Amino acid sequence: MGVRSTMGVYLDPVVVDLGISTGSFGFAIAIQNLIWGLGQPVAGAVADRYGSARVLVVGGLLYIVGLSTAGVANTSAGLTISLGLVTGLGLAGLSFAVILASVGRLVDESRRTAVLATTTAFGSLGQFILVPLTQNAIDTFGWRKSLIFGVALIALATSAVRPLRSQDVAPTTRPDKASGPRILRVAFRHQSYVLLLIAFFVCGFHVTFIGLHLPKYLEDLGQTSRIAALALATIGLFNIGGTMAIGWLGSRYSNTKLLAILYGARGIIFACMVFIPMTPQFALFSSAIMGLVWLSTVPLTSAIVLKQFGPERAGLLFGFVFLSHQIGAFIGSYGAGVYRDAYGSYSGYWWLAAVLGLCAAVIHLFINEDPYDQVAQRNTGILSRLWGARKTVGATVSTIAVLISLGIWSYLRIEADGDLLQQQAAVICALHLPFGPLG
């Protein structure tokens, strides 16, 4: 995850070298996030059935191929295929859904939140170390040769997956443990799981928008590339402490209430990024505060899924949670690039991120983290079932509406050119992939 966190420092050198727009680079990363998200349920289901190690190795190899081919790309199309499609497939196998599900199976429930938080924190440690190192490598060797560094690290990570081989989990009395389709039907009829999907969409929007576009936003406001890279590294550093702390708190207090606090804090911070004058000191201070709430949502969300449905199908259910995350990431990365190309500023997108953070905070107040069968026994009336169905339909319709609105907006606001038309056509095709938002 540390290597993926360096993509923000590549935006400016890649755009200048290839002569493409910010939106074109954002589109490649958006495709990466969408393909990553679409592949997560599949990777999780395969890991549940055949073991996590095999999936992680295949994902690592695809990740290596993607970064290697990105280093020789000369067009936006080549960048989209390598850094978008192939790298996205690699990330589907070598990231949170598979790793956290595997780790969650290895520990008992009393320690699970803390262990998941520790695992997530190490990803942030990678971000803290690798972002400034990558910026130095780009300055010294150029962006193409600097990708070799990432390839070497992914190869090292792939060689270390043996301890995550799936082990037999303790038997459970839940009747759906052996049936993937059945647990999915149960999950998508469970109001709290659907609300969790909707809220985690916001997390994806936030993390990818900031990780990819924060350096460029700071440079637009007169900050140096060194400050921009240092800001990303600061987020990673402070997220280590924030995630470890949330792991301790999550084992003692309500995970849903903690998530409401985290998302609310994000909303306030993002609003401050717009109306407080930007200086190097404020850039680093705000990055430190963002770091405290950065990936702290991941172990809490993962722990809630494990509490609701147990570890037997954790990979599959995590996969759909992270699919929602990656749809948000698609909009956060591509939409921000399109917005900046249209208006020359990210300000409106920061306000959107702030509003979404506050909405996610409210959503978590209505999520029940208890096992789904216990909740079902307390809510078996027709009104409860209708309410759950309404939320499911509402989540689907709202996601599709946002994606369609983004496409219509880009046609109305941006002057048509060949590069943009290709991007828009690719977006439409991506949205209609099997199991995609409009598939």
LINMOCOR-V168555 format. One record per residue. N is the residue number from 1. PHI is phi in radians with two decimals (none if undefined). PSI is psi as a letter, one per 20 degrees, with the letter a starting at -180 (NA if undefined). Layout:
n;phi;psi
N;PHI;PSI
N;PHI;PSI
//
This chain:
n;phi;psi
1;none;h
2;-1.12;h
3;-1.13;g
4;-1.10;h
5;-1.21;i
6;-1.50;i
7;-1.05;h
8;-1.08;h
9;-1.37;i
10;-1.49;i
11;-0.95;g
12;-1.13;g
13;-1.10;h
14;-1.20;g
15;-1.05;g
16;-1.20;g
17;-1.19;g
18;-1.54;i
19;1.17;k
20;-1.95;r
21;-1.51;r
22;-1.03;h
23;-1.09;h
24;-1.16;g
25;-1.16;g
26;-1.05;h
27;-1.15;g
28;-1.06;g
29;-1.22;h
30;-1.10;g
31;-1.08;g
32;-0.98;g
33;-1.20;h
34;-1.18;g
35;-1.12;g
36;-0.99;g
37;-1.14;g
38;-1.13;h
39;-1.44;i
40;-1.08;g
41;-1.07;h
42;-1.15;g
43;-1.06;g
44;-1.12;g
45;-1.14;g
46;-1.13;g
47;-1.12;h
48;-1.06;h
49;-1.57;g
50;-1.97;i
51;1.92;q
52;-1.26;h
53;-1.03;g
54;-1.09;g
55;-1.14;g
56;-1.12;h
57;-1.15;g
58;-1.08;g
59;-1.06;g
60;-1.09;g
61;-1.13;g
62;-1.14;h
63;-1.06;g
64;-1.08;g
65;-1.09;g
66;-1.08;g
67;-1.17;h
68;-1.13;g
69;-1.28;h
70;-1.11;h
71;-1.18;i
72;-2.00;j
73;-1.24;q
74;-2.18;i
75;-2.35;r
76;-1.15;h
77;-1.14;g
78;-1.10;h
79;-1.17;h
80;-1.16;h
81;-1.20;g
82;-1.34;g
83;-1.34;h
84;-1.61;f
85;-1.19;g
86;-1.21;g
87;-1.12;h
88;-1.08;g
89;-1.11;h
90;-1.11;g
91;-1.11;h
92;-1.04;h
93;-1.58;h
94;-2.12;l
95;-2.66;b
96;-0.93;g
97;-1.01;g
98;-1.32;g
99;-1.17;g
100;-1.17;h
101;-1.11;g
102;-1.16;g
103;-1.11;g
104;-1.07;h
105;-1.31;h
106;-1.48;i
107;-2.24;q
108;-1.40;r
109;-1.09;h
110;-1.16;h
111;-1.86;j
112;-1.12;g
113;-1.08;g
114;-1.12;g
115;-1.20;g
116;-1.08;h
117;-1.13;g
118;-1.09;g
119;-1.07;g
120;-1.11;h
121;-1.08;h
122;-1.18;h
123;-1.10;h
124;-1.22;h
125;-1.05;h
126;-1.08;g
127;-1.07;g
128;-1.05;g
129;-1.39;g
130;-1.42;h
131;-1.06;g
132;-1.15;h
133;-1.12;g
134;-1.16;g
135;-1.06;g
136;-1.12;g
137;-1.12;g
138;-1.10;g
139;-1.11;h
140;-1.53;g
141;-1.93;i
142;1.66;q
143;-1.18;h
144;-1.17;g
145;-1.19;h
146;-1.15;h
147;-1.16;h
148;-1.06;h
149;-1.04;g
150;-1.12;g
151;-1.04;g
152;-1.11;g
153;-1.19;h
154;-1.14;h
155;-1.08;g
156;-1.13;g
157;-1.12;g
158;-1.12;h
159;-1.32;i
160;-1.88;j
161;-1.55;i
162;-0.96;g
163;-1.09;i
164;-1.61;j
165;-1.00;p
166;-1.09;p
167;-2.03;r
168;-1.13;p
169;-1.66;q
170;-1.08;q
171;-1.11;q
172;-2.31;q
173;-1.58;i
174;-1.23;p
175;-1.26;i
176;-1.71;j
177;-1.11;h
178;-1.72;j
179;-2.15;o
180;-1.09;g
181;-1.03;h
182;-1.21;g
183;-1.17;h
184;-1.17;g
185;-1.08;g
186;-1.14;g
187;-1.10;g
188;-1.36;i
189;-1.71;i
190;-1.63;o
191;-0.96;g
192;-1.17;h
193;-1.16;g
194;-1.12;g
195;-1.11;h
196;-1.12;h
197;-1.05;g
198;-1.08;g
199;-1.18;h
200;-1.28;h
201;-0.96;g
202;-1.14;h
203;-1.04;g
204;-1.07;g
205;-1.02;g
206;-1.11;g
207;-1.11;g
208;-1.33;h
209;-1.01;g
210;-1.29;g
211;-1.06;h
212;-1.58;h
213;-1.87;i
214;-1.01;g
215;-1.00;g
216;-1.18;h
217;-1.07;g
218;-1.16;h
219;-1.15;h
220;-1.06;h
221;-1.63;j
222;1.66;j
223;-1.49;q
224;-1.38;r
225;-1.12;h
226;-1.15;g
227;-1.11;h
228;-1.08;g
229;-1.16;h
230;-1.14;h
231;-1.12;g
232;-1.10;g
233;-1.11;h
234;-1.13;h
235;-1.00;g
236;-1.10;g
237;-1.11;g
238;-1.28;h
239;-1.23;h
240;-1.04;g
241;-1.15;g
242;-1.10;g
243;-1.24;g
244;-1.10;g
245;-1.13;g
246;-1.21;h
247;-1.11;g
248;-1.17;g
249;-1.16;h
250;-1.13;h
251;-1.45;i
252;-2.14;h
253;-2.23;r
254;-1.07;p
255;-1.15;h
256;-1.18;h
257;-1.21;h
258;-1.11;g
259;-1.13;h
260;-1.05;g
261;-1.14;g
262;-1.08;g
263;-1.17;h
264;-1.10;g
265;-1.10;h
266;-1.02;g
267;-0.99;g
268;-1.17;g
269;-1.09;g
270;-1.12;h
271;-1.11;h
272;-1.11;h
273;-1.09;h
274;-1.62;g
275;-1.66;i
276;-1.68;p
277;-0.98;p
278;-1.50;p
279;-2.31;r
280;-0.99;h
281;-1.14;g
282;-1.21;h
283;-1.03;g
284;-1.32;h
285;-1.13;g
286;-1.14;h
287;-1.14;h
288;-1.12;g
289;-1.15;g
290;-1.05;h
291;-1.06;h
292;-1.10;h
293;-2.01;j
294;-1.16;f
295;-1.87;j
296;-1.11;h
297;-1.24;h
298;-1.17;g
299;-1.11;h
300;-1.16;g
301;-1.11;g
302;-1.11;g
303;-1.12;h
304;-1.11;g
305;-1.06;g
306;-1.15;h
307;-1.16;g
308;-1.24;h
309;-2.24;i
310;1.42;r
311;-1.51;i
312;-1.10;g
313;-2.04;k
314;-1.08;g
315;-1.05;g
316;-1.15;g
317;-1.24;h
318;-1.03;h
319;-1.00;g
320;-1.28;h
321;-1.10;g
322;-1.32;h
323;-1.09;g
324;-1.05;g
325;-0.99;g
326;-1.34;h
327;-1.13;g
328;-1.08;h
329;-1.12;h
330;-1.02;g
331;-1.20;h
332;-1.13;h
333;-1.47;g
334;-1.24;g
335;-1.06;h
336;-1.15;h
337;-1.14;g
338;-1.11;g
339;-1.09;g
340;-1.16;h
341;-1.07;h
342;-1.39;g
343;-2.00;i
344;1.28;j
345;-2.74;q
346;-1.71;j
347;-0.95;g
348;-1.06;h
349;-1.25;h
350;-1.12;g
351;-1.13;h
352;-1.08;g
353;-1.07;h
354;-1.14;g
355;-1.12;g
356;-1.09;h
357;-1.07;g
358;-1.18;h
359;-1.10;g
360;-1.12;h
361;-1.07;g
362;-1.16;g
363;-1.00;g
364;-1.17;i
365;-1.22;i
366;-1.89;j
367;-1.68;p
368;-1.78;p
369;-1.59;j
370;-1.21;r
371;-0.91;p
372;-1.06;h
373;-1.22;h
374;-1.20;h
375;-1.16;h
376;-1.11;h
377;-1.15;h
378;-1.54;i
379;-2.35;m
380;-1.87;j
381;-1.30;r
382;-1.09;h
383;-1.14;h
384;-1.15;g
385;-1.15;g
386;-1.12;h
387;-1.09;g
388;-1.10;g
389;-1.14;h
390;-1.11;h
391;-1.17;h
392;-1.10;g
393;-1.09;g
394;-1.08;h
395;-1.10;g
396;-1.13;g
397;-1.11;g
398;-1.16;h
399;-1.09;g
400;-1.10;g
401;-1.08;g
402;-1.12;g
403;-1.14;g
404;-1.14;g
405;-1.07;h
406;-1.08;g
407;-1.12;g
408;-1.09;g
409;-1.06;g
410;-1.15;h
411;-1.20;h
412;-1.37;h
413;-1.76;i
414;-1.97;p
415;-1.14;p
416;-1.26;p
417;-2.54;r
418;-1.04;g
419;-1.11;g
420;-1.16;g
421;-1.08;h
422;-1.11;g
423;-1.09;g
424;-1.13;h
425;-1.11;h
426;-1.16;h
427;-1.06;g
428;-1.06;g
429;-1.11;g
430;-1.11;h
431;-1.15;h
432;-1.72;j
433;-1.07;q
434;-0.96;p
435;1.21;j
436;-1.38;r
437;-0.99;h
438;-2.00;j
439;-1.20;NA
//
